[in-house]
Amino acid sequence: MSEMPAVITFDDFLKLDLRVGTILQAEAHPNADKLIVLQVDLGAEKRQLVAGIRGHYEPAALVGKQIVVVANLAPRMMRGLESKGMLLAASSADHSQVILLTTDRPAAAGDKVS
């Protein structure tokens, strides 16, 4: 069993800007077997996210899905492409399954998640 992460304060949690994002486009990363490049509508802007979910989702099946995005994460280069946020997903203990966190009903792109 893995060790539990450090406890954070409520003020630490408030630093996260979690938003509903609607996936507009998704395609396999040209230089990485496990990555998918997503174009996501966050309401006020559209962003590119790069996510390690390729073995779990087909890119075409992601288009139109609404996901939860950490919108204020610092940009990061991933195999030559910039990712401007992170999607949230659950992962089984053995990492054999990855399940995207989605909305149970339609929400507006950019809606705040709390």
A tleap script that builds the chain and sets N, CA, C and O, in Angstrom:
source leaprc.protein.ff14SB
mol = sequence {
  NMET SER GLU MET PRO ALA VAL ILE THR PHE
  ASP ASP PHE LEU LYS LEU ASP LEU ARG VAL
  GLY THR ILE LEU GLN ALA GLU ALA HIE PRO
  ASN ALA ASP LYS LEU ILE VAL LEU GLN VAL
  ASP LEU GLY ALA GLU LYS ARG GLN LEU VAL
  ALA GLY ILE ARG GLY HIE TYR GLU PRO ALA
  ALA LEU VAL GLY LYS GLN ILE VAL VAL VAL
  ALA ASN LEU ALA PRO ARG MET MET ARG GLY
  LEU GLU SER LYS GLY MET LEU LEU ALA ALA
  SER SER ALA ASP HIE SER GLN VAL ILE LEU
  LEU THR THR ASP ARG PRO ALA ALA ALA GLY
  ASP LYS VAL CSER
}
set mol.1.N position { 0.841 -1.182 0.000 }
set mol.1.CA position { 0.000 0.000 0.000 }
set mol.1.C position { 0.885 1.243 0.000 }
set mol.1.O position { 1.881 1.309 0.720 }
set mol.2.N position { 0.507 2.232 -0.821 }
set mol.2.CA position { 1.325 3.437 -0.907 }
set mol.2.C position { 1.042 4.366 0.267 }
set mol.2.O position { -0.026 4.328 0.877 }
set mol.3.N position { 2.016 5.186 0.558 }
set mol.3.CA position { 1.908 6.138 1.650 }
set mol.3.C position { 0.952 7.265 1.272 }
set mol.3.O position { 0.920 7.700 0.121 }
set mol.4.N position { 0.179 7.731 2.238 }
set mol.4.CA position { -0.763 8.831 1.999 }
set mol.4.C position { 0.014 10.136 1.795 }
set mol.4.O position { 1.026 10.371 2.455 }
set mol.5.N position { -0.470 10.987 0.870 }
set mol.5.CA position { 0.187 12.287 0.675 }
set mol.5.C position { 0.025 13.169 1.913 }
set mol.5.O position { -0.823 12.911 2.767 }
set mol.6.N position { 0.837 14.193 1.994 }
set mol.6.CA position { 0.765 15.131 3.112 }
set mol.6.C position { -0.606 15.803 3.144 }
set mol.6.O position { -1.205 16.059 2.100 }
set mol.7.N position { -1.086 16.080 4.326 }
set mol.7.CA position { -2.355 16.791 4.507 }
set mol.7.C position { -2.152 18.250 4.122 }
set mol.7.O position { -1.145 18.861 4.479 }
set mol.8.N position { -3.123 18.807 3.384 }
set mol.8.CA position { -3.060 20.217 3.010 }
set mol.8.C position { -4.153 20.976 3.749 }
set mol.8.O position { -5.094 20.380 4.272 }
set mol.9.N position { -4.019 22.277 3.784 }
set mol.9.CA position { -5.036 23.108 4.422 }
set mol.9.C position { -6.110 23.473 3.401 }
set mol.9.O position { -5.928 23.293 2.197 }
set mol.10.N position { -7.221 23.984 3.897 }
set mol.10.CA position { -8.278 24.458 3.009 }
set mol.10.C position { -7.752 25.579 2.122 }
set mol.10.O position { -8.115 25.664 0.949 }
set mol.11.N position { -6.907 26.434 2.670 }
set mol.11.CA position { -6.314 27.511 1.867 }
set mol.11.C position { -5.468 26.951 0.725 }
set mol.11.O position { -5.441 27.528 -0.363 }
set mol.12.N position { -4.772 25.825 0.961 }
set mol.12.CA position { -4.016 25.173 -0.113 }
set mol.12.C position { -4.971 24.708 -1.219 }
set mol.12.O position { -4.700 24.907 -2.404 }
set mol.13.N position { -6.091 24.087 -0.822 }
set mol.13.CA position { -7.083 23.614 -1.793 }
set mol.13.C position { -7.626 24.774 -2.618 }
set mol.13.O position { -7.842 24.632 -3.821 }
set mol.14.N position { -7.846 25.918 -1.981 }
set mol.14.CA position { -8.395 27.074 -2.690 }
set mol.14.C position { -7.458 27.614 -3.771 }
set mol.14.O position { -7.889 28.371 -4.640 }
set mol.15.N position { -6.192 27.235 -3.724 }
set mol.15.CA position { -5.237 27.666 -4.749 }
set mol.15.C position { -5.492 26.987 -6.086 }
set mol.15.O position { -5.077 27.491 -7.129 }
set mol.16.N position { -6.178 25.837 -6.060 }
set mol.16.CA position { -6.478 25.118 -7.303 }
set mol.16.C position { -7.628 25.786 -8.033 }
set mol.16.O position { -8.655 26.099 -7.431 }
set mol.17.N position { -7.457 26.002 -9.321 }
set mol.17.CA position { -8.532 26.514 -10.168 }
set mol.17.C position { -9.009 25.345 -11.019 }
set mol.17.O position { -8.450 25.059 -12.077 }
set mol.18.N position { -10.056 24.674 -10.538 }
set mol.18.CA position { -10.614 23.524 -11.243 }
set mol.18.C position { -11.768 24.001 -12.096 }
set mol.18.O position { -12.676 24.669 -11.601 }
set mol.19.N position { -11.741 23.657 -13.393 }
set mol.19.CA position { -12.746 24.124 -14.349 }
set mol.19.C position { -13.274 22.971 -15.193 }
set mol.19.O position { -12.584 21.976 -15.416 }
set mol.20.N position { -14.508 23.126 -15.656 }
set mol.20.CA position { -15.073 22.198 -16.628 }
set mol.20.C position { -14.496 22.557 -17.989 }
set mol.20.O position { -14.511 23.719 -18.396 }
set mol.21.N position { -13.994 21.559 -18.679 }
set mol.21.CA position { -13.486 21.748 -20.033 }
set mol.21.C position { -14.197 20.809 -20.983 }
set mol.21.O position { -14.475 19.660 -20.639 }
set mol.22.N position { -14.494 21.296 -22.180 }
set mol.22.CA position { -15.104 20.464 -23.212 }
set mol.22.C position { -14.036 20.150 -24.254 }
set mol.22.O position { -13.414 21.056 -24.808 }
set mol.23.N position { -13.828 18.871 -24.517 }
set mol.23.CA position { -12.800 18.453 -25.474 }
set mol.23.C position { -13.302 18.714 -26.891 }
set mol.23.O position { -14.323 18.170 -27.313 }
set mol.24.N position { -12.569 19.554 -27.614 }
set mol.24.CA position { -12.916 19.919 -28.991 }
set mol.24.C position { -12.224 19.023 -30.007 }
set mol.24.O position { -12.807 18.663 -31.030 }
set mol.25.N position { -10.973 18.664 -29.719 }
set mol.25.CA position { -10.178 17.818 -30.617 }
set mol.25.C position { -9.279 16.932 -29.769 }
set mol.25.O position { -8.871 17.314 -28.672 }
set mol.26.N position { -8.978 15.764 -30.276 }
set mol.26.CA position { -8.050 14.858 -29.604 }
set mol.26.C position { -7.321 14.050 -30.666 }
set mol.26.O position { -7.932 13.540 -31.605 }
set mol.27.N position { -6.011 13.941 -30.507 }
set mol.27.CA position { -5.225 13.146 -31.454 }
set mol.27.C position { -4.019 12.546 -30.744 }
set mol.27.O position { -3.538 13.080 -29.745 }
set mol.28.N position { -3.552 11.451 -31.265 }
set mol.28.CA position { -2.373 10.799 -30.708 }
set mol.28.C position { -1.175 11.729 -30.827 }
set mol.28.O position { -0.993 12.386 -31.852 }
set mol.29.N position { -0.363 11.784 -29.789 }
set mol.29.CA position { 0.878 12.573 -29.824 }
set mol.29.C position { 1.795 11.937 -30.864 }
set mol.29.O position { 1.963 10.717 -30.865 }
set mol.30.N position { 2.391 12.735 -31.749 }
set mol.30.CA position { 3.214 12.163 -32.820 }
set mol.30.C position { 4.510 11.516 -32.337 }
set mol.30.O position { 5.094 10.703 -33.053 }
set mol.31.N position { 4.971 11.868 -31.121 }
set mol.31.CA position { 6.263 11.359 -30.648 }
set mol.31.C position { 6.185 10.605 -29.328 }
set mol.31.O position { 7.198 10.461 -28.643 }
set mol.32.N position { 4.988 10.115 -28.954 }
set mol.32.CA position { 4.865 9.405 -27.682 }
set mol.32.C position { 3.705 8.417 -27.747 }
set mol.32.O position { 2.592 8.780 -28.126 }
set mol.33.N position { 3.968 7.188 -27.382 }
set mol.33.CA position { 2.963 6.132 -27.454 }
set mol.33.C position { 1.837 6.265 -26.435 }
set mol.33.O position { 0.736 5.772 -26.677 }
set mol.34.N position { 2.085 6.920 -25.302 }
set mol.34.CA position { 1.090 6.975 -24.226 }
set mol.34.C position { 0.343 8.302 -24.139 }
set mol.34.O position { -0.559 8.447 -23.314 }
set mol.35.N position { 0.705 9.265 -24.971 }
set mol.35.CA position { 0.128 10.608 -24.836 }
set mol.35.C position { -0.914 10.914 -25.900 }
set mol.35.O position { -0.817 10.475 -27.046 }
set mol.36.N position { -1.921 11.688 -25.479 }
set mol.36.CA position { -2.933 12.240 -26.382 }
set mol.36.C position { -2.881 13.753 -26.256 }
set mol.36.O position { -2.779 14.282 -25.149 }
set mol.37.N position { -2.951 14.448 -27.375 }
set mol.37.CA position { -2.969 15.913 -27.411 }
set mol.37.C position { -4.428 16.343 -27.546 }
set mol.37.O position { -5.116 15.952 -28.488 }
set mol.38.N position { -4.887 17.147 -26.599 }
set mol.38.CA position { -6.281 17.593 -26.540 }
set mol.38.C position { -6.374 19.098 -26.746 }
set mol.38.O position { -5.548 19.854 -26.237 }
set mol.39.N position { -7.370 19.521 -27.486 }
set mol.39.CA position { -7.739 20.938 -27.566 }
set mol.39.C position { -9.022 21.050 -26.744 }
set mol.39.O position { -10.022 20.396 -27.041 }
set mol.40.N position { -8.978 21.887 -25.708 }
set mol.40.CA position { -10.065 21.942 -24.728 }
set mol.40.C position { -10.618 23.356 -24.632 }
set mol.40.O position { -9.862 24.324 -24.543 }
set mol.41.N position { -11.945 23.468 -24.652 }
set mol.41.CA position { -12.642 24.741 -24.461 }
set mol.41.C position { -12.853 24.934 -22.972 }
set mol.41.O position { -13.524 24.133 -22.321 }
set mol.42.N position { -12.266 26.022 -22.426 }
set mol.42.CA position { -12.447 26.370 -21.024 }
set mol.42.C position { -13.322 27.609 -20.874 }
set mol.42.O position { -13.205 28.333 -19.886 }
set mol.43.N position { -14.183 27.855 -21.830 }
set mol.43.CA position { -15.087 29.007 -21.766 }
set mol.43.C position { -14.446 30.252 -22.328 }
set mol.43.O position { -14.681 30.602 -23.485 }
set mol.44.N position { -13.638 30.930 -21.527 }
set mol.44.CA position { -13.004 32.181 -21.945 }
set mol.44.C position { -11.836 31.949 -22.893 }
set mol.44.O position { -11.385 32.880 -23.560 }
set mol.45.N position { -11.349 30.729 -22.958 }
set mol.45.CA position { -10.198 30.423 -23.816 }
set mol.45.C position { -10.180 28.952 -24.187 }
set mol.45.O position { -10.851 28.122 -23.573 }
set mol.46.N position { -9.396 28.655 -25.205 }
set mol.46.CA position { -9.155 27.274 -25.611 }
set mol.46.C position { -7.696 26.962 -25.303 }
set mol.46.O position { -6.810 27.792 -25.505 }
set mol.47.N position { -7.467 25.754 -24.813 }
set mol.47.CA position { -6.109 25.371 -24.419 }
set mol.47.C position { -5.745 24.003 -24.942 }
set mol.47.O position { -6.605 23.170 -25.229 }
set mol.48.N position { -4.440 23.792 -25.059 }
set mol.48.CA position { -3.907 22.484 -25.401 }
set mol.48.C position { -3.480 21.779 -24.114 }
set mol.48.O position { -2.759 22.349 -23.295 }
set mol.49.N position { -3.931 20.538 -23.944 }
set mol.49.CA position { -3.490 19.684 -22.845 }
set mol.49.C position { -2.857 18.448 -23.454 }
set mol.49.O position { -3.297 17.970 -24.500 }
set mol.50.N position { -1.834 17.934 -22.809 }
set mol.50.CA position { -1.221 16.685 -23.221 }
set mol.50.C position { -1.388 15.723 -22.045 }
set mol.50.O position { -0.958 16.017 -20.930 }
set mol.51.N position { -2.012 14.576 -22.299 }
set mol.51.CA position { -2.349 13.655 -21.214 }
set mol.51.C position { -1.912 12.235 -21.524 }
set mol.51.O position { -1.998 11.789 -22.669 }
set mol.52.N position { -1.447 11.530 -20.518 }
set mol.52.CA position { -0.979 10.151 -20.661 }
set mol.52.C position { -2.103 9.139 -20.544 }
set mol.52.O position { -2.098 8.287 -19.656 }
set mol.53.N position { -3.066 9.239 -21.449 }
set mol.53.CA position { -4.250 8.370 -21.383 }
set mol.53.C position { -4.445 7.547 -22.656 }
set mol.53.O position { -5.492 6.925 -22.834 }
set mol.54.N position { -3.466 7.536 -23.525 }
set mol.54.CA position { -3.626 6.912 -24.849 }
set mol.54.C position { -3.918 5.417 -24.782 }
set mol.54.O position { -4.674 4.916 -25.614 }
set mol.55.N position { -3.366 4.708 -23.852 }
set mol.55.CA position { -3.641 3.287 -23.745 }
set mol.55.C position { -5.012 2.979 -23.166 }
set mol.55.O position { -5.427 1.821 -23.124 }
set mol.56.N position { -5.712 4.008 -22.723 }
set mol.56.CA position { -7.002 3.828 -22.060 }
set mol.56.C position { -8.175 4.425 -22.833 }
set mol.56.O position { -9.324 4.036 -22.625 }
set mol.57.N position { -7.883 5.364 -23.721 }
set mol.57.CA position { -8.936 6.031 -24.497 }
set mol.57.C position { -8.487 6.204 -25.930 }
set mol.57.O position { -7.317 6.475 -26.200 }
set mol.58.N position { -9.428 6.045 -26.846 }
set mol.58.CA position { -9.184 6.359 -28.247 }
set mol.58.C position { -9.440 7.853 -28.426 }
set mol.58.O position { -10.454 8.360 -27.946 }
set mol.59.N position { -8.549 8.563 -29.101 }
set mol.59.CA position { -8.733 10.007 -29.249 }
set mol.59.C position { -10.117 10.415 -29.769 }
set mol.59.O position { -10.728 11.333 -29.222 }
set mol.60.N position { -10.612 9.760 -30.797 }
set mol.60.CA position { -11.899 10.151 -31.383 }
set mol.60.C position { -13.049 10.037 -30.382 }
set mol.60.O position { -14.010 10.803 -30.462 }
set mol.61.N position { -12.966 9.099 -29.447 }
set mol.61.CA position { -14.027 8.898 -28.461 }
set mol.61.C position { -14.060 9.996 -27.400 }
set mol.61.O position { -15.033 10.106 -26.653 }
set mol.62.N position { -13.012 10.803 -27.327 }
set mol.62.CA position { -12.938 11.863 -26.320 }
set mol.62.C position { -13.621 13.159 -26.753 }
set mol.62.O position { -14.023 13.959 -25.908 }
set mol.63.N position { -13.752 13.369 -28.046 }
set mol.63.CA position { -14.313 14.622 -28.562 }
set mol.63.C position { -15.743 14.788 -28.058 }
set mol.63.O position { -16.580 13.897 -28.198 }
set mol.64.N position { -15.998 15.960 -27.465 }
set mol.64.CA position { -17.316 16.271 -26.920 }
set mol.64.C position { -17.454 15.985 -25.441 }
set mol.64.O position { -18.384 16.482 -24.806 }
set mol.65.N position { -16.544 15.190 -24.868 }
set mol.65.CA position { -16.617 14.886 -23.432 }
set mol.65.C position { -16.286 16.128 -22.619 }
set mol.65.O position { -15.476 16.965 -23.018 }
set mol.66.N position { -16.941 16.221 -21.462 }
set mol.66.CA position { -16.606 17.276 -20.525 }
set mol.66.C position { -15.759 16.673 -19.413 }
set mol.66.O position { -16.109 15.643 -18.837 }
set mol.67.N position { -14.644 17.327 -19.120 }
set mol.67.CA position { -13.686 16.837 -18.138 }
set mol.67.C position { -13.425 17.922 -17.102 }
set mol.67.O position { -13.839 19.070 -17.263 }
set mol.68.N position { -12.729 17.535 -16.034 }
set mol.68.CA position { -12.301 18.488 -15.019 }
set mol.68.C position { -10.825 18.785 -15.265 }
set mol.68.O position { -10.008 17.874 -15.398 }
set mol.69.N position { -10.497 20.082 -15.324 }
set mol.69.CA position { -9.146 20.532 -15.659 }
set mol.69.C position { -8.586 21.393 -14.531 }
set mol.69.O position { -9.280 22.260 -14.000 }
set mol.70.N position { -7.330 21.148 -14.168 }
set mol.70.CA position { -6.605 22.061 -13.278 }
set mol.70.C position { -6.113 23.180 -14.191 }
set mol.70.O position { -5.136 23.018 -14.922 }
set mol.71.N position { -6.807 24.319 -14.135 }
set mol.71.CA position { -6.567 25.392 -15.102 }
set mol.71.C position { -5.394 26.295 -14.736 }
set mol.71.O position { -4.865 26.991 -15.603 }
set mol.72.N position { -4.975 26.299 -13.468 }
set mol.72.CA position { -3.895 27.208 -13.081 }
set mol.72.C position { -2.575 26.484 -12.837 }
set mol.72.O position { -1.713 26.990 -12.118 }
set mol.73.N position { -2.412 25.311 -13.426 }
set mol.73.CA position { -1.136 24.604 -13.354 }
set mol.73.C position { -0.160 25.260 -14.330 }
set mol.73.O position { -0.534 25.602 -15.451 }
set mol.74.N position { 1.067 25.430 -13.907 }
set mol.74.CA position { 2.078 26.029 -14.788 }
set mol.74.C position { 2.238 25.177 -16.047 }
set mol.74.O position { 2.223 23.950 -15.959 }
set mol.75.N position { 2.390 25.807 -17.220 }
set mol.75.CA position { 2.597 25.043 -18.464 }
set mol.75.C position { 3.822 24.142 -18.355 }
set mol.75.O position { 4.781 24.441 -17.644 }
set mol.76.N position { 3.756 23.016 -19.093 }
set mol.76.CA position { 4.850 22.041 -19.055 }
set mol.76.C position { 5.035 21.457 -20.450 }
set mol.76.O position { 4.061 21.152 -21.138 }
set mol.77.N position { 6.278 21.306 -20.857 }
set mol.77.CA position { 6.576 20.670 -22.134 }
set mol.77.C position { 6.533 19.156 -21.950 }
set mol.77.O position { 7.136 18.609 -21.026 }
set mol.78.N position { 5.805 18.487 -22.851 }
set mol.78.CA position { 5.705 17.036 -22.800 }
set mol.78.C position { 6.014 16.478 -24.179 }
set mol.78.O position { 5.200 16.560 -25.098 }
set mol.79.N position { 7.195 15.913 -24.304 }
set mol.79.CA position { 7.661 15.348 -25.565 }
set mol.79.C position { 7.547 16.356 -26.711 }
set mol.79.O position { 7.108 16.023 -27.812 }
set mol.80.N position { 7.953 17.599 -26.423 }
set mol.80.CA position { 8.017 18.615 -27.458 }
set mol.80.C position { 6.762 19.447 -27.644 }
set mol.80.O position { 6.768 20.380 -28.446 }
set mol.81.N position { 5.686 19.143 -26.932 }
set mol.81.CA position { 4.452 19.925 -27.028 }
set mol.81.C position { 4.104 20.504 -25.658 }
set mol.81.O position { 4.282 19.850 -24.630 }
set mol.82.N position { 3.606 21.736 -25.661 }
set mol.82.CA position { 3.268 22.390 -24.403 }
set mol.82.C position { 1.869 21.989 -23.931 }
set mol.82.O position { 0.905 22.013 -24.696 }
set mol.83.N position { 1.787 21.624 -22.662 }
set mol.83.CA position { 0.516 21.320 -22.013 }
set mol.83.C position { 0.198 22.461 -21.058 }
set mol.83.O position { 1.012 22.804 -20.200 }
set mol.84.N position { -0.987 23.051 -21.208 }
set mol.84.CA position { -1.365 24.214 -20.403 }
set mol.84.C position { -2.499 23.862 -19.434 }
set mol.84.O position { -3.560 24.486 -19.439 }
set mol.85.N position { -2.250 22.858 -18.614 }
set mol.85.CA position { -3.217 22.414 -17.625 }
set mol.85.C position { -3.126 20.914 -17.491 }
set mol.85.O position { -2.305 20.267 -18.142 }
set mol.86.N position { -3.983 20.358 -16.633 }
set mol.86.CA position { -3.995 18.920 -16.420 }
set mol.86.C position { -5.427 18.459 -16.235 }
set mol.86.O position { -6.196 19.068 -15.492 }
set mol.87.N position { -5.780 17.379 -16.916 }
set mol.87.CA position { -7.100 16.802 -16.685 }
set mol.87.C position { -7.027 15.917 -15.454 }
set mol.87.O position { -5.959 15.411 -15.110 }
set mol.88.N position { -8.162 15.728 -14.789 }
set mol.88.CA position { -8.207 14.868 -13.616 }
set mol.88.C position { -8.786 13.519 -13.997 }
set mol.88.O position { -9.743 13.429 -14.766 }
set mol.89.N position { -8.187 12.469 -13.445 }
set mol.89.CA position { -8.628 11.105 -13.718 }
set mol.89.C position { -8.353 10.239 -12.497 }
set mol.89.O position { -7.444 10.511 -11.712 }
set mol.90.N position { -9.152 9.197 -12.355 }
set mol.90.CA position { -8.907 8.188 -11.333 }
set mol.90.C position { -8.035 7.111 -11.950 }
set mol.90.O position { -8.086 6.871 -13.156 }
set mol.91.N position { -7.231 6.462 -11.113 }
set mol.91.CA position { -6.354 5.400 -11.601 }
set mol.91.C position { -6.438 4.227 -10.638 }
set mol.91.O position { -6.366 4.407 -9.422 }
set mol.92.N position { -6.589 3.027 -11.182 }
set mol.92.CA position { -6.623 1.846 -10.328 }
set mol.92.C position { -5.253 1.656 -9.672 }
set mol.92.O position { -4.246 2.178 -10.150 }
set mol.93.N position { -5.232 0.914 -8.592 }
set mol.93.CA position { -3.999 0.715 -7.828 }
set mol.93.C position { -2.874 0.149 -8.695 }
set mol.93.O position { -1.710 0.508 -8.513 }
set mol.94.N position { -3.212 -0.725 -9.626 }
set mol.94.CA position { -2.182 -1.309 -10.491 }
set mol.94.C position { -1.990 -0.539 -11.800 }
set mol.94.O position { -1.247 -0.974 -12.680 }
set mol.95.N position { -2.658 0.595 -11.920 }
set mol.95.CA position { -2.581 1.482 -13.088 }
set mol.95.C position { -3.091 0.831 -14.376 }
set mol.95.O position { -2.766 1.287 -15.472 }
set mol.96.N position { -3.884 -0.226 -14.247 }
set mol.96.CA position { -4.428 -0.884 -15.435 }
set mol.96.C position { -5.649 -0.147 -15.975 }
set mol.96.O position { -6.035 -0.351 -17.126 }
set mol.97.N position { -6.255 0.702 -15.163 }
set mol.97.CA position { -7.419 1.469 -15.600 }
set mol.97.C position { -7.229 2.940 -15.267 }
set mol.97.O position { -6.748 3.287 -14.188 }
set mol.98.N position { -7.608 3.787 -16.190 }
set mol.98.CA position { -7.649 5.234 -15.976 }
set mol.98.C position { -9.057 5.672 -16.348 }
set mol.98.O position { -9.543 5.364 -17.436 }
set mol.99.N position { -9.711 6.395 -15.440 }
set mol.99.CA position { -11.091 6.827 -15.654 }
set mol.99.C position { -11.149 8.348 -15.529 }
set mol.99.O position { -10.866 8.906 -14.469 }
set mol.100.N position { -11.521 9.010 -16.624 }
set mol.100.CA position { -11.612 10.467 -16.611 }
set mol.100.C position { -12.710 10.943 -15.675 }
set mol.100.O position { -13.776 10.332 -15.604 }
set mol.101.N position { -12.458 12.031 -14.955 }
set mol.101.CA position { -13.498 12.660 -14.154 }
set mol.101.C position { -14.312 13.541 -15.094 }
set mol.101.O position { -13.780 14.451 -15.729 }
set mol.102.N position { -15.594 13.262 -15.173 }
set mol.102.CA position { -16.486 13.985 -16.072 }
set mol.102.C position { -17.670 14.528 -15.295 }
set mol.102.O position { -17.824 14.243 -14.107 }
set mol.103.N position { -18.503 15.307 -15.961 }
set mol.103.CA position { -19.717 15.820 -15.345 }
set mol.103.C position { -20.845 14.808 -15.554 }
set mol.103.O position { -20.845 14.072 -16.541 }
set mol.104.N position { -21.804 14.770 -14.627 }
set mol.104.CA position { -22.920 13.839 -14.805 }
set mol.104.C position { -24.052 14.445 -15.613 }
set mol.104.O position { -24.970 13.734 -16.023 }
set mol.105.N position { -24.001 15.760 -15.849 }
set mol.105.CA position { -24.908 16.458 -16.760 }
set mol.105.C position { -24.100 17.551 -17.446 }
set mol.105.O position { -23.034 17.939 -16.968 }
set mol.106.N position { -24.610 18.042 -18.564 }
set mol.106.CA position { -23.869 19.101 -19.270 }
set mol.106.C position { -23.670 20.336 -18.388 }
set mol.106.O position { -24.568 20.748 -17.653 }
set mol.107.N position { -22.488 20.907 -18.480 }
set mol.107.CA position { -22.138 22.151 -17.796 }
set mol.107.C position { -21.529 23.080 -18.828 }
set mol.107.O position { -21.105 22.641 -19.898 }
set mol.108.N position { -21.486 24.349 -18.509 }
set mol.108.CA position { -20.857 25.302 -19.416 }
set mol.108.C position { -19.336 25.165 -19.332 }
set mol.108.O position { -18.774 25.051 -18.243 }
set mol.109.N position { -18.687 25.178 -20.476 }
set mol.109.CA position { -17.222 25.153 -20.489 }
set mol.109.C position { -16.723 26.347 -19.678 }
set mol.109.O position { -17.175 27.476 -19.870 }
set mol.110.N position { -15.789 26.083 -18.774 }
set mol.110.CA position { -15.236 27.133 -17.938 }
set mol.110.C position { -15.878 27.227 -16.567 }
set mol.110.O position { -15.371 27.935 -15.697 }
set mol.111.N position { -17.000 26.516 -16.354 }
set mol.111.CA position { -17.613 26.538 -15.024 }
set mol.111.C position { -16.617 26.096 -13.982 }
set mol.111.O position { -15.828 25.181 -14.217 }
set mol.112.N position { -16.648 26.748 -12.816 }
set mol.112.CA position { -15.749 26.430 -11.715 }
set mol.112.C position { -16.211 25.147 -11.033 }
set mol.112.O position { -17.407 24.927 -10.848 }
set mol.113.N position { -15.249 24.304 -10.661 }
set mol.113.CA position { -15.512 23.075 -9.928 }
set mol.113.C position { -15.020 23.298 -8.501 }
set mol.113.O position { -13.898 23.752 -8.279 }
set mol.114.N position { -15.877 22.973 -7.548 }
set mol.114.CA position { -15.470 23.155 -6.134 }
set mol.114.C position { -15.937 21.992 -5.299 }
set mol.114.O position { -15.694 21.961 -4.093 }
savepdb mol mol.pdb
quit
